[in-house]
Amino acid sequence: MFENTKKKINKYLSNDIGIDLGTANTLVYVSGKGIVINEPSVVAMNQKTGRVVAVGMQAREMLGRTPPHIVAVRPLVDGVISDFEVTEEMISYLIKKAEEYSPKILGPRVVVGVPSGVTNVEIRAVRDATRNAGAREVHIVEEPMAGAIGIRLPTNSAVGSMVIDIGGGTTDIAVISLGGIVRSKNLRIAGDKLNNDIVSYIRSEFKILIGEKTAENIKIAIGAVVPGEHLEAPIRGRDLITGLPREVILTDSDIREAMSASIESLVDATKEVFETTPPEILIDIMQKGIYLFGGGALIRGLDKLLSEYLKIPVQFVDDPLTAVARGTGIILENMELYRESLIQNEDDLPPTK
């Protein structure tokens, strides 16, 4: 009775906020409002004053275009904090912006998604940055678990599920059952790595230098991992021989060749997770299939390639970009049901004798 009353009071006094803290994009969920923010994980800093110039979309537009004293940085590398102070500034900005949708008296209760297999030091960094940004209460959940909850898989039941979350900095391959991750593998092969592969390929094959943003645009426009409809698009960059601007036409087969080594590593890693999965859970996965989500999962033909190689159905989920953010929202609304799925908070552990 007391707990229910406390929950009702807290609901009126503070917000519940879920954050999908991604290398490329950060999404914010506010309880009762849904996903209210979807912005690039980029912060522009003025090095002369040490102040933040812009965050999110505004800062992303500055990448590669700033004068020497303004630096546009991505404070998260491979899904974990590389610059603590800048990450804190970014989370603070996001929380303040989210609270504008529903102003409350107390600081919010926050659930933050992190990649699977992060270290205790990295978890503490996320927790401290979120607390310093104004959160009253911080809970950490692994992103594949949050995504599985977000797409309404039966994570708490004795039925095995397999998900692949391909983000900007990392890919999480996870087998889930009874509210926990049974087997998982975290790869540094995701959207950013594929962009770098495209930059390197165009440099070596066409002797043209392009930026990461251009590589991402061409990947979205004509990227495909299996042959299909013929796609082509122009790309502009600096000719490494003459130093002058030059344009060439790229096809989907060029992009496929550029990404081939990384995609092969991703497929092999999925196979490795299968090889260590308990056979009873493997039977469940064979019946239900594998679920793909995250921005990187949108590459054309990835589901077909995985399905052909693994001999198991593979399917995209609806709205794959928001699966983790939706999962943090469901956890906030049913905290007791999903408490076992959260990463244990050191403050909650019993004192050692």
SULFENCOR-V55141 format. One record per residue. N is the residue number from 1. RES is the residue in three letters. OMEGA is omega in radians with two decimals (999 if undefined). Layout:
N_RES_OMEGA / N_RES_OMEGA
This chain:
1_MET_3.14 / 2_PHE_-3.13 / 3_GLU_3.14 / 4_ASN_3.12 / 5_THR_3.13 / 6_LYS_3.13 / 7_LYS_-3.12 / 8_LYS_3.13 / 9_ILE_-3.14 / 10_ASN_-3.12 / 11_LYS_3.14 / 12_TYR_-3.07 / 13_LEU_-3.10 / 14_SER_3.13 / 15_ASN_2.93 / 16_ASP_-3.05 / 17_ILE_3.05 / 18_GLY_-3.12 / 19_ILE_2.99 / 20_ASP_-3.02 / 21_LEU_-3.04 / 22_GLY_3.09 / 23_THR_-3.10 / 24_ALA_-3.11 / 25_ASN_3.05 / 26_THR_3.12 / 27_LEU_-3.13 / 28_VAL_3.13 / 29_TYR_3.05 / 30_VAL_-3.10 / 31_SER_-3.13 / 32_GLY_-3.12 / 33_LYS_-3.08 / 34_GLY_-3.13 / 35_ILE_-3.05 / 36_VAL_-3.12 / 37_ILE_3.00 / 38_ASN_-3.03 / 39_GLU_3.06 / 40_PRO_3.13 / 41_SER_-3.11 / 42_VAL_3.10 / 43_VAL_3.08 / 44_ALA_-3.09 / 45_MET_3.00 / 46_ASN_-3.06 / 47_GLN_3.11 / 48_LYS_-3.07 / 49_THR_-3.09 / 50_GLY_-3.09 / 51_ARG_3.10 / 52_VAL_-3.14 / 53_VAL_-3.11 / 54_ALA_3.11 / 55_VAL_3.02 / 56_GLY_-3.04 / 57_MET_3.13 / 58_GLN_-3.12 / 59_ALA_-3.13 / 60_ARG_3.12 / 61_GLU_-3.12 / 62_MET_-3.10 / 63_LEU_3.13 / 64_GLY_-3.07 / 65_ARG_-3.01 / 66_THR_2.98 / 67_PRO_-3.03 / 68_PRO_-3.05 / 69_HIS_3.07 / 70_ILE_-3.10 / 71_VAL_3.05 / 72_ALA_-3.05 / 73_VAL_3.01 / 74_ARG_-3.00 / 75_PRO_3.10 / 76_LEU_3.10 / 77_VAL_-3.11 / 78_ASP_3.05 / 79_GLY_-3.14 / 80_VAL_-3.06 / 81_ILE_3.06 / 82_SER_3.10 / 83_ASP_-3.00 / 84_PHE_-3.06 / 85_GLU_-3.13 / 86_VAL_3.09 / 87_THR_3.11 / 88_GLU_3.11 / 89_GLU_-3.11 / 90_MET_-3.14 / 91_ILE_3.12 / 92_SER_3.11 / 93_TYR_-3.10 / 94_LEU_3.14 / 95_ILE_3.13 / 96_LYS_-3.14 / 97_LYS_3.13 / 98_ALA_-3.09 / 99_GLU_3.07 / 100_GLU_-3.13 / 101_TYR_-3.11 / 102_SER_-3.07 / 103_PRO_3.11 / 104_LYS_-3.06 / 105_ILE_-3.06 / 106_LEU_3.05 / 107_GLY_-3.04 / 108_PRO_2.92 / 109_ARG_-2.98 / 110_VAL_2.96 / 111_VAL_-3.10 / 112_VAL_3.09 / 113_GLY_3.10 / 114_VAL_3.11 / 115_PRO_3.09 / 116_SER_3.07 / 117_GLY_3.09 / 118_VAL_-3.10 / 119_THR_3.10 / 120_ASN_3.12 / 121_VAL_3.14 / 122_GLU_3.11 / 123_ILE_3.13 / 124_ARG_3.13 / 125_ALA_3.11 / 126_VAL_-3.10 / 127_ARG_-3.12 / 128_ASP_3.13 / 129_ALA_-3.12 / 130_THR_3.09 / 131_ARG_-3.13 / 132_ASN_3.13 / 133_ALA_3.04 / 134_GLY_-3.12 / 135_ALA_3.11 / 136_ARG_-3.06 / 137_GLU_-3.09 / 138_VAL_3.05 / 139_HIS_-3.11 / 140_ILE_3.10 / 141_VAL_3.08 / 142_GLU_-3.01 / 143_GLU_3.11 / 144_PRO_3.08 / 145_MET_3.12 / 146_ALA_3.13 / 147_GLY_3.11 / 148_ALA_3.08 / 149_ILE_-3.13 / 150_GLY_3.13 / 151_ILE_3.00 / 152_ARG_3.01 / 153_LEU_-3.11 / 154_PRO_-3.01 / 155_THR_-3.08 / 156_ASN_-3.09 / 157_SER_-3.13 / 158_ALA_3.12 / 159_VAL_-3.11 / 160_GLY_3.06 / 161_SER_3.10 / 162_MET_-3.14 / 163_VAL_3.02 / 164_ILE_-3.12 / 165_ASP_-3.12 / 166_ILE_-3.10 / 167_GLY_3.12 / 168_GLY_-3.08 / 169_GLY_-3.08 / 170_THR_2.96 / 171_THR_3.09 / 172_ASP_3.05 / 173_ILE_-3.02 / 174_ALA_3.01 / 175_VAL_-2.99 / 176_ILE_3.05 / 177_SER_3.08 / 178_LEU_3.03 / 179_GLY_-3.13 / 180_GLY_3.10 / 181_ILE_-3.09 / 182_VAL_3.09 / 183_ARG_3.10 / 184_SER_3.06 / 185_LYS_-3.14 / 186_ASN_-3.11 / 187_LEU_3.02 / 188_ARG_3.10 / 189_ILE_-3.11 / 190_ALA_-3.04 / 191_GLY_-3.10 / 192_ASP_3.14 / 193_LYS_3.11 / 194_LEU_3.07 / 195_ASN_3.13 / 196_ASN_3.08 / 197_ASP_-3.13 / 198_ILE_3.10 / 199_VAL_-3.12 / 200_SER_-3.12 / 201_TYR_-3.10 / 202_ILE_3.10 / 203_ARG_-3.08 / 204_SER_-3.07 / 205_GLU_-3.04 / 206_PHE_-3.11 / 207_LYS_3.10 / 208_ILE_3.11 / 209_LEU_3.09 / 210_ILE_3.11 / 211_GLY_-3.11 / 212_GLU_3.14 / 213_LYS_3.10 / 214_THR_3.13 / 215_ALA_3.13 / 216_GLU_3.13 / 217_ASN_-3.13 / 218_ILE_3.09 / 219_LYS_3.14 / 220_ILE_-3.06 / 221_ALA_-3.02 / 222_ILE_-3.12 / 223_GLY_3.09 / 224_ALA_-3.09 / 225_VAL_3.03 / 226_VAL_3.13 / 227_PRO_3.13 / 228_GLY_3.11 / 229_GLU_3.13 / 230_HIS_-3.13 / 231_LEU_3.06 / 232_GLU_-3.13 / 233_ALA_3.10 / 234_PRO_3.06 / 235_ILE_-3.10 / 236_ARG_3.12 / 237_GLY_-3.13 / 238_ARG_3.10 / 239_ASP_-3.08 / 240_LEU_-3.13 / 241_ILE_-3.09 / 242_THR_-3.08 / 243_GLY_-3.11 / 244_LEU_3.09 / 245_PRO_3.11 / 246_ARG_3.12 / 247_GLU_3.02 / 248_VAL_3.09 / 249_ILE_3.08 / 250_LEU_3.07 / 251_THR_3.12 / 252_ASP_3.13 / 253_SER_3.05 / 254_ASP_-3.11 / 255_ILE_3.12 / 256_ARG_3.13 / 257_GLU_-3.14 / 258_ALA_-3.05 / 259_MET_-2.94 / 260_SER_-3.10 / 261_ALA_-3.14 / 262_SER_3.13 / 263_ILE_3.11 / 264_GLU_3.10 / 265_SER_3.12 / 266_LEU_3.13 / 267_VAL_3.12 / 268_ASP_3.12 / 269_ALA_3.09 / 270_THR_3.11 / 271_LYS_3.12 / 272_GLU_3.10 / 273_VAL_3.08 / 274_PHE_-3.04 / 275_GLU_-3.14 / 276_THR_-3.13 / 277_THR_3.09 / 278_PRO_-3.04 / 279_PRO_3.14 / 280_GLU_3.12 / 281_ILE_3.13 / 282_LEU_3.10 / 283_ILE_3.11 / 284_ASP_-3.11 / 285_ILE_3.11 / 286_MET_-3.14 / 287_GLN_-3.04 / 288_LYS_-3.10 / 289_GLY_-3.13 / 290_ILE_-3.12 / 291_TYR_-3.13 / 292_LEU_3.00 / 293_PHE_-3.02 / 294_GLY_-3.09 / 295_GLY_-3.13 / 296_GLY_-3.13 / 297_ALA_-3.09 / 298_LEU_3.12 / 299_ILE_-3.08 / 300_ARG_3.00 / 301_GLY_-3.10 / 302_LEU_3.12 / 303_ASP_3.13 / 304_LYS_-3.13 / 305_LEU_-3.14 / 306_LEU_-3.12 / 307_SER_3.13 / 308_GLU_-3.08 / 309_TYR_-3.04 / 310_LEU_-3.12 / 311_LYS_-3.14 / 312_ILE_3.11 / 313_PRO_3.09 / 314_VAL_-3.09 / 315_GLN_2.99 / 316_PHE_3.05 / 317_VAL_3.06 / 318_ASP_3.11 / 319_ASP_-3.03 / 320_PRO_-3.12 / 321_LEU_-3.03 / 322_THR_-3.05 / 323_ALA_-3.10 / 324_VAL_3.13 / 325_ALA_3.09 / 326_ARG_3.12 / 327_GLY_3.10 / 328_THR_3.11 / 329_GLY_3.12 / 330_ILE_3.10 / 331_ILE_-3.14 / 332_LEU_-3.12 / 333_GLU_-3.13 / 334_ASN_-3.00 / 335_MET_-3.11 / 336_GLU_-3.12 / 337_LEU_-3.04 / 338_TYR_-3.09 / 339_ARG_-3.12 / 340_GLU_-3.12 / 341_SER_-3.13 / 342_LEU_3.03 / 343_ILE_-3.05 / 344_GLN_3.06 / 345_ASN_-3.14 / 346_GLU_3.14 / 347_ASP_-3.10 / 348_ASP_-3.08 / 349_LEU_3.10 / 350_PRO_-3.12 / 351_PRO_3.11 / 352_THR_-3.10 / 353_LYS_999
